[in-house]
């Protein structure tokens, strides 16, 4: 019996002693395991770990750790933290925390020991003060990546998953060379703290820094920090964000999942800035340079794809909207959608096509001297980097104002804006104005060092009297209580096939090649205008006294050849019952010089007819109009010379797409030019 009791006591001792030792360790919270734990965590995380001041561990149910101070270093082969250039303050190596209370399930410890790529699961983390430094260099190495796979992407590098996370205050340093983003942020949260007052819990953060060379300021407010760290499976988190990059401001109010990666976002937005181009440049989105703007609507993100419904977009006097989809996962990124609106004014797009480049801004006086005496804009286009993205956006505008009260607006304007392989084109162009329609294609090819421009358009049925207005004449007639018809009426048709190159309007026009042809059907012209072109003093004076009337345009047709920026009329005939007008000469767009001759052949007689060739010469800025000297005595000779060119002009008419009847009328007009001029009747 004694032997049995001895054995039982030894057995109880063997059982109770470890239990007692374990109970003693739990009571003392295992202070002697701090150094082995540091070594084990350092090996599991592959970075230095330091635990100090008030260390304690409890192991019942899960690993519970507390420490007055905890530090986690950066990976030894990862990017190094740099000292902030604007401050003497240094960021921590990776993470530094004070008064830390951490609870890890044993499944997490097992996964870390096995080197699992899954993000660690943290049951609870309470921190009084936290400092965190996130660094990524230009090669893509990031100090927030754990594990042995250096090729792992950010999408695979998830932050730890938390069941409970309470951070009283935190400071974050971010230096991301890939996105050219650097900032310092301060965060506060009262989430998970038992509140004795009525103040709401939640997260507040403010940050300042730089984004792609531009100053950045941001403020963020959410209902808590836990859903931010919980990943894409978290419940939607209410969010309010205010972001300012340079002169552009963005305000967001909505919900988000996984704020670190924005895998899911639904929000209302307001965006305002100095120019669309300034907004697009930091993100690699090719947008034109414009005046200041403001837009509002909704924005969402699902995975990598962004979507936006723009309810209102105000750009100067323009009022636009649209729906858009942006997919940065494609190479290059794709922008698709629809741009619509009630009104788009050409004046609001003026800077987009005549932007002053950096050299002109640095030397405005020299630029002014170069511009003196010139009419066509010579500033270089501020073309966006068209190779950064591709686009396919439908265009549907109810009204496009041309920026002058002398031309009717285009209404509507439809087409497709297509950007592919650095070629920007307006495809399927359909524009209406004054009862007519224009169709065709416009394109810019930015692949050559000097951009190439192409236009292939056709228009028909444009009512000239509605399209071209004379405000002064109409205003004077309105004051007199009468209607004032335009100087020319009829249905205008034509085609244009042109190509040019250059970085400014002047360069492009100076290099133009191609052809244009125009005609007017069922037209009429002011009798006063006809007599003045023929300088029939007697009849012009009579029309002024009795009132202007219209006479029919039997033929109005022109074909223009364009070669290296020089425009020459191959044929230009305007025939009325009273006179026939021919236009010859050239217009040099590059030199901005005019050299045109207008020859009128009358079909009636007049006592005071000074008809002769009318010359329009000089520069675009200062044109000069004069009559050929000795015209009265040389009218017969001029008529003979004019008849000599009739046959070639008639042959050119066959190249113009007129109806059979219209061609016959114009041929008759040219044949009439061969007849000798009528004799002046004497009284």
VMD Tcl script that draws the C-alpha trace (Angstrom):
set ca {
  {0.00 0.00 0.00}
  {2.80 2.42 0.84}
  {4.37 1.75 -2.52}
  {1.12 2.48 -4.28}
  {0.65 5.74 -2.40}
  {4.19 6.78 -3.27}
  {3.59 6.08 -6.92}
  {0.32 8.00 -6.80}
  {2.00 10.99 -5.21}
  {4.69 10.95 -7.88}
  {2.03 10.69 -10.57}
  {0.09 13.60 -9.12}
  {3.31 15.55 -8.87}
  {4.13 14.85 -12.50}
  {0.66 16.06 -13.47}
  {0.27 18.97 -11.08}
  {3.80 20.35 -11.38}
  {3.50 21.28 -15.08}
  {0.04 22.65 -14.39}
  {1.44 24.65 -11.51}
  {4.32 25.87 -13.58}
  {1.90 26.82 -16.38}
  {-0.36 28.60 -13.86}
  {2.68 30.37 -12.46}
  {3.71 31.41 -15.96}
  {0.24 32.69 -16.77}
  {0.22 34.58 -13.46}
  {3.58 36.15 -14.19}
  {2.67 36.44 -17.94}
  {5.80 34.60 -19.10}
  {8.39 37.39 -19.01}
  {11.18 34.90 -19.76}
  {9.76 34.12 -23.24}
  {10.26 37.68 -24.54}
  {13.68 37.02 -26.09}
  {12.70 33.65 -27.67}
  {9.49 35.24 -28.97}
  {11.44 38.09 -30.55}
  {13.70 35.59 -32.29}
  {10.77 33.46 -33.47}
  {8.77 36.43 -34.79}
  {11.85 37.82 -36.50}
  {12.32 34.53 -38.31}
  {8.65 34.13 -39.18}
  {8.27 37.70 -40.42}
  {11.82 37.88 -41.83}
  {12.49 41.23 -40.23}
  {13.71 42.57 -36.89}
  {11.26 42.53 -33.98}
  {11.83 44.34 -30.66}
  {9.55 44.08 -27.61}
  {10.16 46.08 -24.43}
  {8.65 47.80 -21.37}
  {5.91 45.90 -19.60}
  {6.02 42.78 -21.73}
  {3.51 40.05 -20.97}
  {2.02 36.98 -22.67}
  {-1.03 34.87 -21.98}
  {-1.75 31.70 -23.91}
  {-5.19 30.44 -22.90}
  {-7.34 30.09 -26.02}
  {-5.08 32.35 -28.08}
  {-1.77 34.11 -27.89}
  {-2.31 37.39 -26.05}
  {0.62 39.77 -25.98}
  {1.11 43.16 -24.36}
  {4.06 45.48 -24.50}
  {4.86 49.04 -23.59}
  {6.79 49.32 -26.84}
  {6.83 47.20 -30.00}
  {8.95 47.75 -33.11}
  {8.90 45.91 -36.43}
  {11.70 46.59 -38.88}
  {11.72 46.81 -42.65}
  {12.72 43.78 -44.76}
  {16.51 43.58 -45.00}
  {16.51 43.58 -48.81}
  {13.61 46.02 -49.17}
  {13.57 49.77 -49.88}
  {14.99 51.98 -47.18}
  {13.10 54.73 -45.38}
  {14.33 58.17 -46.31}
  {14.44 61.18 -44.03}
  {11.76 63.69 -44.93}
  {13.55 66.50 -46.83}
  {11.29 69.22 -45.40}
  {11.74 68.15 -41.79}
  {14.32 66.83 -39.36}
  {11.83 64.20 -38.26}
  {12.60 60.62 -39.23}
  {10.06 57.95 -40.06}
  {10.28 54.57 -38.28}
  {11.89 51.63 -40.03}
  {8.44 50.12 -40.59}
  {6.24 50.07 -37.49}
  {6.60 51.42 -33.96}
  {3.83 51.23 -31.38}
  {3.29 52.11 -27.72}
  {1.03 50.36 -25.21}
  {0.20 47.47 -27.50}
  {-2.30 44.72 -26.70}
  {-2.40 41.99 -29.37}
  {-4.41 38.77 -29.59}
  {-3.49 36.19 -32.24}
  {-5.29 32.88 -32.79}
  {-3.08 29.79 -32.97}
  {-4.16 29.24 -36.56}
  {-2.40 32.48 -37.47}
  {0.78 31.38 -35.69}
  {0.67 28.08 -37.54}
  {0.18 29.85 -40.89}
  {3.11 32.18 -40.18}
  {5.29 29.24 -39.25}
  {4.41 27.50 -42.53}
  {5.01 30.69 -44.56}
  {1.43 30.94 -45.83}
  {0.85 33.79 -48.37}
  {-2.56 34.53 -46.82}
  {-2.84 37.78 -44.83}
  {-2.46 37.23 -41.07}
  {-5.65 37.06 -39.00}
  {-5.57 39.28 -35.91}
  {-8.30 38.77 -33.35}
  {-7.68 42.03 -31.54}
  {-5.22 44.91 -31.58}
  {-5.31 47.90 -29.23}
  {-2.66 50.61 -29.59}
  {-2.33 53.93 -27.80}
  {0.13 55.37 -30.32}
  {1.20 53.99 -33.69}
  {3.82 55.08 -36.20}
  {3.91 53.37 -39.61}
  {6.18 53.96 -42.58}
  {5.25 52.52 -46.01}
  {7.90 52.70 -48.72}
  {8.01 51.44 -52.31}
  {10.86 52.18 -54.71}
  {10.72 52.65 -58.48}
  {11.40 48.96 -59.11}
  {8.28 47.98 -57.16}
  {9.95 46.68 -54.00}
  {7.72 47.54 -51.02}
  {8.42 47.26 -47.31}
  {4.80 46.25 -46.59}
  {5.18 42.91 -48.39}
  {5.70 39.82 -46.24}
  {6.99 36.45 -47.39}
  {9.67 35.12 -49.73}
  {8.08 35.97 -53.10}
  {9.51 39.29 -54.35}
  {7.29 39.10 -57.44}
  {4.09 39.21 -55.43}
  {1.90 42.12 -56.59}
  {0.06 44.63 -54.42}
  {-3.19 42.85 -55.20}
  {-1.70 39.76 -53.52}
  {-0.16 41.71 -50.63}
  {-3.15 42.18 -48.36}
  {-2.94 43.87 -44.96}
  {-3.68 41.79 -41.85}
  {-7.34 40.94 -41.23}
  {-8.62 42.30 -37.91}
  {-11.63 41.36 -35.81}
  {-11.05 44.34 -33.53}
  {-8.75 47.30 -34.05}
  {-8.48 50.32 -31.76}
  {-5.86 53.00 -32.42}
  {-5.95 56.09 -30.25}
  {-3.58 58.08 -32.48}
  {-1.41 57.24 -35.44}
  {1.07 58.86 -37.78}
  {1.68 57.50 -41.26}
  {4.54 58.14 -43.66}
  {4.05 57.06 -47.28}
  {6.73 57.25 -49.97}
  {5.57 55.48 -53.16}
  {7.94 55.99 -56.09}
  {5.75 53.90 -58.42}
  {2.79 56.28 -58.13}
  {5.04 59.29 -57.37}
  {3.12 59.84 -54.14}
  {4.58 61.00 -50.83}
  {2.65 62.17 -47.81}
  {2.51 62.37 -44.04}
  {-0.85 61.66 -42.41}
  {-2.23 61.99 -38.89}
  {-5.07 59.71 -37.84}
  {-7.41 59.65 -34.87}
  {-10.01 57.06 -33.96}
  {-12.31 56.51 -30.99}
  {-13.66 53.26 -32.36}
  {-14.01 50.42 -29.87}
  {-13.58 52.72 -26.87}
  {-16.33 52.93 -24.25}
  {-17.43 56.55 -24.48}
  {-18.64 58.51 -21.48}
  {-19.69 61.46 -23.65}
  {-21.91 61.83 -26.70}
  {-19.10 62.25 -29.19}
  {-19.39 59.78 -32.07}
  {-16.72 57.18 -32.66}
  {-14.96 57.05 -35.99}
  {-11.81 57.84 -37.90}
  {-10.46 61.25 -38.87}
  {-7.33 61.70 -40.94}
  {-5.55 64.59 -42.59}
  {-2.56 64.41 -44.88}
  {-0.23 66.61 -46.87}
  {2.48 65.85 -49.36}
  {2.98 65.65 -53.10}
  {1.61 63.70 -56.05}
  {3.63 63.55 -59.26}
  {5.32 66.85 -58.54}
  {2.14 68.63 -57.44}
  {1.23 69.67 -53.87}
  {-1.40 67.50 -52.21}
  {-3.76 68.00 -49.27}
  {-6.40 65.55 -48.07}
  {-8.94 65.04 -45.30}
  {-10.75 61.76 -44.63}
  {-13.59 60.90 -42.27}
  {-15.15 57.45 -41.81}
  {-17.30 55.69 -39.24}
  {-14.32 53.61 -38.15}
  {-10.97 52.14 -39.03}
  {-11.79 48.44 -38.61}
  {-13.53 48.00 -42.00}
  {-10.57 49.66 -43.69}
  {-8.25 46.92 -42.55}
  {-10.77 44.09 -42.90}
  {-10.30 43.84 -46.68}
  {-12.72 43.51 -49.59}
  {-15.12 41.27 -47.63}
  {-15.91 44.01 -45.10}
  {-19.26 45.73 -44.95}
  {-19.55 49.03 -46.88}
  {-17.89 51.82 -44.94}
  {-19.31 55.38 -45.04}
  {-16.61 57.76 -46.22}
  {-16.19 61.50 -46.72}
  {-13.06 62.59 -48.59}
  {-11.75 66.02 -49.50}
  {-8.72 66.03 -51.79}
  {-6.81 68.93 -53.31}
  {-4.02 68.42 -55.87}
  {-2.57 71.75 -57.05}
  {-5.61 73.84 -58.11}
  {-7.94 70.85 -58.51}
  {-10.36 69.89 -55.74}
  {-12.33 66.68 -55.29}
  {-15.05 65.95 -52.74}
  {-16.42 62.40 -52.25}
  {-19.31 61.28 -50.07}
  {-20.34 57.63 -50.16}
  {-19.27 54.14 -49.16}
  {-16.15 52.06 -49.79}
  {-14.82 48.57 -49.17}
  {-11.11 48.02 -48.66}
  {-9.99 51.63 -48.62}
  {-6.35 50.66 -49.15}
  {-7.11 49.21 -52.60}
  {-10.50 50.82 -53.39}
  {-11.82 47.49 -54.61}
  {-15.41 48.72 -54.23}
  {-16.59 52.34 -54.17}
  {-19.97 54.06 -54.48}
  {-20.01 57.82 -53.96}
  {-21.27 61.21 -55.02}
  {-18.59 63.61 -56.17}
  {-17.86 67.23 -56.92}
  {-14.79 68.08 -58.97}
  {-13.51 71.56 -59.73}
  {-10.26 72.70 -61.28}
  {-8.34 75.16 -63.39}
  {-8.31 72.91 -66.47}
  {-9.33 69.41 -67.56}
  {-5.78 68.85 -68.73}
  {-4.46 69.57 -65.22}
  {-6.81 66.91 -63.83}
  {-5.90 64.24 -66.39}
  {-2.13 64.67 -66.50}
  {-1.29 63.22 -63.05}
  {-3.36 60.10 -63.80}
  {-2.11 59.61 -67.36}
  {-5.52 60.47 -68.84}
  {-5.30 62.51 -72.05}
  {-7.65 65.47 -71.60}
  {-7.56 68.87 -73.35}
  {-6.46 72.14 -71.81}
  {-9.61 74.14 -70.98}
  {-10.85 77.06 -68.87}
  {-11.82 76.43 -65.22}
  {-14.64 73.93 -64.73}
  {-16.88 72.30 -62.13}
  {-18.57 68.88 -62.36}
  {-20.77 66.78 -60.11}
  {-22.30 63.31 -60.28}
  {-21.61 59.78 -59.06}
  {-18.54 57.58 -59.24}
  {-18.05 53.88 -58.58}
  {-15.24 51.36 -58.72}
  {-15.56 47.58 -59.08}
  {-12.20 45.87 -59.04}
  {-9.96 47.87 -61.37}
  {-12.78 49.45 -63.41}
  {-14.02 52.97 -62.68}
  {-17.46 54.24 -63.74}
  {-18.85 57.74 -63.54}
  {-22.19 59.37 -64.31}
  {-21.63 63.12 -64.69}
  {-24.94 64.83 -63.96}
  {-23.64 68.33 -64.58}
  {-20.46 69.73 -66.11}
  {-20.03 73.50 -66.39}
  {-17.17 74.75 -68.55}
  {-17.48 78.46 -69.23}
  {-20.87 78.83 -70.93}
  {-20.97 75.14 -71.89}
  {-23.33 72.73 -70.14}
  {-22.44 69.06 -70.54}
  {-22.87 65.64 -68.95}
  {-22.13 62.00 -69.68}
  {-21.48 58.47 -68.57}
  {-17.96 57.06 -68.67}
  {-16.05 53.85 -67.98}
  {-12.30 53.82 -67.36}
  {-10.35 50.54 -67.26}
  {-6.68 51.02 -66.28}
  {-6.04 47.26 -66.40}
  {-5.91 47.34 -70.20}
  {-2.73 48.34 -72.00}
  {-3.04 51.19 -72.64}
  {-5.97 52.13 -70.36}
  {-9.38 52.50 -72.04}
  {-11.88 55.34 -71.60}
  {-15.34 54.65 -73.04}
  {-18.79 56.15 -72.68}
  {-20.96 58.99 -73.92}
  {-20.58 62.77 -73.78}
  {-23.82 64.68 -74.16}
  {-25.03 68.14 -73.36}
  {-27.33 71.04 -74.11}
  {-24.57 73.40 -75.24}
  {-20.88 73.41 -76.08}
  {-19.21 76.69 -77.03}
  {-16.14 76.80 -79.26}
  {-14.79 79.65 -77.13}
  {-14.63 77.30 -74.14}
  {-12.38 74.96 -76.15}
  {-10.20 77.81 -77.43}
  {-7.26 77.06 -75.13}
  {-7.43 73.42 -76.19}
  {-6.53 74.30 -79.77}
  {-4.48 77.48 -79.29}
  {-2.71 76.83 -76.01}
  {0.35 78.90 -75.27}
  {3.31 76.64 -74.74}
  {6.01 76.97 -72.07}
  {8.37 78.92 -74.34}
  {5.66 81.46 -75.17}
  {4.84 81.87 -71.48}
  {8.49 82.47 -70.64}
  {8.97 85.05 -73.41}
  {5.66 86.89 -73.90}
  {7.30 89.99 -75.40}
  {9.18 88.00 -78.04}
  {6.05 86.04 -78.80}
  {4.11 89.28 -79.27}
  {6.72 90.52 -81.75}
  {6.46 87.27 -83.71}
  {2.67 87.57 -83.78}
  {2.67 91.17 -84.95}
  {1.33 91.37 -88.47}
  {-0.11 87.86 -88.32}
  {-3.72 86.75 -88.03}
  {-3.52 82.97 -87.76}
  {-2.61 81.66 -84.27}
  {1.01 80.57 -84.10}
  {1.04 79.24 -80.54}
  {1.80 75.56 -80.37}
  {-0.99 73.17 -79.50}
  {-0.83 71.86 -75.97}
  {-1.42 68.29 -77.14}
  {-1.89 65.70 -74.38}
  {0.15 62.52 -74.40}
  {-2.11 60.56 -76.72}
  {-0.09 57.37 -76.33}
  {-1.05 57.10 -72.65}
  {-4.55 55.75 -73.29}
  {-7.21 54.70 -75.77}
  {-10.77 55.98 -75.97}
  {-14.13 55.37 -77.61}
  {-16.66 58.00 -76.52}
  {-19.98 58.71 -78.25}
  {-20.69 62.42 -78.79}
  {-24.24 63.81 -78.72}
  {-24.54 67.59 -78.38}
  {-27.76 69.49 -78.91}
  {-25.96 72.74 -79.76}
  {-22.41 73.71 -80.70}
  {-21.83 77.48 -80.82}
  {-19.14 78.64 -83.23}
  {-18.30 81.74 -81.22}
  {-19.64 84.39 -83.60}
  {-23.06 85.94 -84.17}
  {-22.41 85.90 -87.94}
  {-22.68 82.10 -88.16}
  {-25.57 79.98 -86.99}
  {-24.77 77.30 -84.37}
  {-24.41 73.65 -85.25}
  {-27.37 71.73 -83.89}
  {-27.09 68.86 -83.29}
  {-23.51 67.55 -83.35}
  {-23.02 63.78 -83.15}
  {-20.15 61.37 -83.66}
  {-17.58 59.17 -81.92}
  {-14.33 60.33 -80.35}
  {-11.87 57.48 -80.95}
  {-8.29 57.39 -79.68}
  {-6.20 54.39 -80.72}
  {-2.48 54.00 -81.26}
  {-1.90 57.79 -80.82}
  {-4.48 58.63 -83.51}
  {-7.33 60.84 -82.26}
  {-10.33 60.90 -84.62}
  {-13.87 62.23 -84.71}
  {-15.58 59.34 -86.49}
  {-19.10 59.12 -87.93}
  {-19.41 62.90 -87.76}
  {-22.97 64.15 -88.28}
  {-23.73 67.83 -87.78}
  {-26.82 69.82 -88.60}
  {-27.15 73.55 -89.16}
  {-29.65 75.82 -90.89}
  {-31.58 72.93 -92.37}
  {-28.47 71.21 -93.76}
  {-26.15 68.44 -92.69}
  {-22.42 67.79 -92.56}
  {-20.92 64.29 -92.48}
  {-17.37 63.05 -92.45}
  {-14.26 62.36 -90.38}
  {-11.58 64.48 -88.70}
  {-8.34 62.96 -87.41}
  {-5.07 63.85 -85.68}
  {-2.13 61.46 -85.99}
  {0.36 62.18 -83.19}
  {2.75 59.34 -84.06}
  {5.05 61.44 -86.31}
  {7.31 63.99 -84.67}
  {5.17 66.65 -86.34}
  {1.48 65.74 -85.91}
  {-0.57 65.08 -89.06}
  {-4.13 66.38 -89.50}
  {-6.77 64.96 -91.85}
  {-10.27 66.09 -92.80}
  {-12.75 64.39 -95.13}
  {-16.17 66.02 -94.90}
  {-19.23 66.63 -97.06}
  {-22.09 69.05 -96.46}
  {-25.42 69.63 -98.19}
  {-28.68 71.54 -97.89}
  {-27.31 74.35 -95.70}
  {-29.61 77.37 -96.01}
  {-27.16 80.22 -96.47}
  {-29.54 82.94 -95.37}
  {-29.94 81.23 -92.00}
  {-26.33 80.09 -91.63}
  {-24.60 83.39 -92.53}
  {-26.19 86.41 -90.89}
  {-25.47 90.13 -91.08}
  {-26.22 91.46 -87.59}
  {-25.67 95.16 -88.43}
  {-27.98 95.00 -91.43}
  {-30.62 93.09 -89.52}
  {-30.44 95.47 -86.57}
  {-30.87 98.51 -88.86}
  {-33.83 96.86 -90.58}
  {-35.39 95.99 -87.24}
  {-35.18 99.61 -86.16}
  {-36.94 100.57 -89.37}
  {-39.63 97.93 -88.78}
  {-38.71 95.91 -91.88}
  {-37.21 92.53 -92.62}
  {-33.64 92.42 -93.85}
  {-32.85 89.36 -95.95}
  {-29.25 88.22 -96.14}
  {-27.01 89.14 -99.03}
  {-26.95 85.53 -100.30}
  {-29.48 82.70 -100.02}
  {-29.77 79.17 -101.34}
  {-28.77 75.65 -100.41}
  {-25.02 75.26 -99.92}
  {-23.33 71.95 -100.63}
  {-19.74 70.88 -100.91}
  {-16.90 68.54 -100.04}
  {-13.44 68.97 -98.55}
  {-10.54 66.53 -98.46}
  {-7.58 68.15 -96.75}
  {-4.41 67.07 -94.93}
  {-1.75 69.05 -93.12}
  {0.87 68.87 -90.42}
  {2.07 71.11 -87.65}
  {1.85 72.01 -84.00}
  {-0.09 75.25 -84.44}
  {-2.97 76.55 -86.54}
  {-0.55 78.54 -88.70}
  {1.75 75.55 -89.32}
  {-1.15 73.27 -90.14}
  {-2.73 75.65 -92.65}
  {0.66 76.45 -94.20}
  {1.13 72.76 -95.03}
  {-2.39 71.96 -96.27}
  {-2.85 69.76 -99.32}
  {-6.07 68.62 -100.93}
  {-9.14 70.10 -102.56}
  {-12.48 71.70 -101.80}
  {-15.58 72.20 -103.90}
  {-18.72 74.15 -103.12}
  {-21.98 74.96 -104.88}
  {-25.24 76.75 -104.21}
  {-28.59 75.48 -105.47}
  {-31.78 77.53 -105.80}
  {-29.81 80.57 -104.77}
  {-30.40 84.30 -104.79}
  {-28.10 87.24 -104.23}
  {-28.52 90.88 -103.29}
  {-28.80 93.03 -106.43}
  {-26.91 95.79 -104.65}
  {-24.04 93.41 -103.92}
  {-23.87 92.36 -107.58}
  {-23.81 95.93 -108.86}
  {-21.21 96.98 -106.32}
  {-18.96 94.04 -107.35}
  {-19.34 95.25 -110.91}
  {-19.01 98.89 -109.82}
  {-22.10 99.92 -111.76}
  {-22.44 103.36 -110.16}
  {-25.73 104.30 -111.79}
  {-27.58 101.08 -110.96}
  {-26.07 100.89 -107.48}
  {-27.26 104.41 -106.72}
  {-30.72 103.54 -107.99}
  {-30.88 100.43 -105.79}
  {-29.84 102.44 -102.75}
  {-32.62 104.93 -103.41}
  {-35.35 102.43 -104.32}
  {-34.38 99.58 -102.01}
  {-32.39 96.40 -102.45}
  {-33.95 93.37 -104.13}
  {-32.72 89.89 -104.90}
  {-31.89 88.27 -108.16}
  {-31.52 84.52 -108.75}
  {-28.13 82.82 -108.81}
  {-28.25 80.79 -112.02}
  {-24.92 79.21 -111.17}
  {-22.70 79.37 -108.09}
  {-19.89 76.87 -108.05}
  {-16.22 76.78 -106.99}
  {-13.48 74.17 -106.96}
  {-10.34 74.98 -105.00}
  {-7.00 73.19 -105.21}
  {-4.78 73.35 -102.12}
  {-1.06 72.67 -102.47}
  {1.46 73.31 -99.67}
  {-0.81 75.86 -98.07}
  {-1.59 77.75 -101.30}
  {-5.28 77.84 -102.30}
  {-6.04 78.36 -105.99}
  {-9.51 78.35 -107.55}
  {-9.54 75.96 -110.49}
  {-12.98 77.30 -111.24}
  {-15.12 79.85 -109.40}
  {-18.25 80.99 -111.27}
  {-21.20 83.02 -109.97}
  {-23.81 83.74 -112.63}
  {-26.93 85.96 -112.33}
  {-29.29 87.39 -114.96}
  {-27.35 90.64 -114.62}
  {-23.68 89.59 -114.51}
  {-21.26 86.69 -114.36}
  {-18.40 86.78 -111.83}
  {-15.16 84.81 -112.15}
  {-12.56 84.53 -109.38}
  {-8.93 83.68 -110.03}
  {-5.60 84.01 -108.24}
  {-4.40 82.44 -105.02}
  {-4.36 82.69 -101.23}
  {-1.07 81.79 -99.50}
  {-2.04 80.55 -96.03}
  {1.54 80.20 -94.81}
  {2.52 83.74 -95.78}
  {-0.98 85.04 -95.01}
  {-1.08 86.83 -98.38}
  {-3.96 87.50 -100.77}
  {-3.69 87.75 -104.55}
  {-7.19 87.39 -106.02}
  {-8.81 88.85 -109.12}
  {-12.58 89.24 -109.49}
  {-13.70 89.70 -113.10}
  {-17.33 90.70 -113.74}
  {-18.89 90.38 -117.21}
  {-22.14 92.39 -117.43}
  {-25.24 91.29 -119.32}
  {-26.78 94.75 -119.47}
  {-25.63 98.26 -120.33}
  {-25.08 101.25 -118.09}
  {-24.04 104.87 -118.56}
  {-21.64 104.89 -115.64}
  {-20.17 101.40 -115.69}
  {-16.57 101.23 -114.52}
  {-16.41 97.49 -114.72}
  {-12.94 96.00 -114.82}
  {-10.88 93.47 -112.92}
  {-11.08 93.91 -109.16}
  {-7.89 92.92 -107.30}
  {-7.76 91.84 -103.67}
  {-4.17 91.83 -102.47}
  {-2.09 92.31 -99.35}
  {-1.98 90.48 -96.04}
  {-4.77 88.90 -94.05}
  {-4.34 91.67 -91.51}
  {-4.39 94.53 -94.03}
  {-6.05 93.48 -97.31}
  {-6.05 95.96 -100.17}
  {-8.83 96.26 -102.77}
  {-8.20 98.14 -106.02}
  {-9.43 98.30 -109.61}
  {-7.18 97.72 -112.52}
  {-6.09 101.03 -114.03}
  {-7.21 101.66 -117.56}
  {-10.04 99.18 -117.18}
  {-12.54 101.31 -119.15}
  {-10.42 101.38 -122.28}
  {-9.42 97.72 -122.02}
  {-12.81 96.14 -121.46}
  {-12.93 94.55 -124.89}
  {-9.45 93.12 -124.57}
  {-10.30 91.78 -121.15}
  {-13.37 90.10 -122.55}
  {-11.30 88.37 -125.23}
  {-8.78 87.19 -122.66}
  {-11.61 86.04 -120.43}
  {-13.13 84.00 -123.22}
  {-9.83 82.20 -123.72}
  {-10.07 80.60 -120.29}
  {-13.72 79.61 -120.55}
  {-13.10 76.23 -122.17}
  {-10.64 75.00 -119.49}
  {-13.00 76.17 -116.74}
  {-15.92 74.36 -118.33}
  {-13.87 71.16 -118.38}
  {-13.16 71.46 -114.66}
  {-16.90 71.60 -113.97}
  {-17.13 67.93 -114.87}
  {-15.04 67.15 -111.78}
  {-17.61 68.74 -109.46}
  {-20.49 66.65 -108.17}
  {-23.39 68.76 -109.48}
  {-26.71 67.70 -110.87}
  {-27.05 67.56 -114.64}
  {-29.19 70.69 -114.72}
  {-26.82 72.68 -112.55}
  {-23.83 71.71 -114.71}
  {-25.68 72.82 -117.82}
  {-26.52 76.19 -116.28}
  {-22.91 76.79 -115.29}
  {-21.67 75.75 -118.74}
  {-24.14 78.22 -120.29}
  {-22.77 80.94 -118.01}
  {-19.23 80.24 -119.17}
  {-20.30 80.22 -122.82}
  {-21.89 83.63 -122.37}
  {-18.53 85.00 -121.33}
  {-17.26 84.53 -124.88}
  {-19.75 87.09 -126.20}
  {-18.50 90.65 -126.62}
  {-19.51 93.09 -123.88}
  {-22.69 95.10 -124.50}
  {-22.27 98.63 -125.71}
  {-23.04 101.46 -123.39}
  {-26.29 103.12 -124.40}
  {-26.03 106.85 -125.01}
  {-28.83 109.27 -124.27}
}
mol new
graphics top color blue
foreach p $ca { graphics top sphere $p radius 0.5 }
foreach p [lrange $ca 0 end-1] q [lrange $ca 1 end] { graphics top cylinder $p $q radius 0.2 }
display resetview
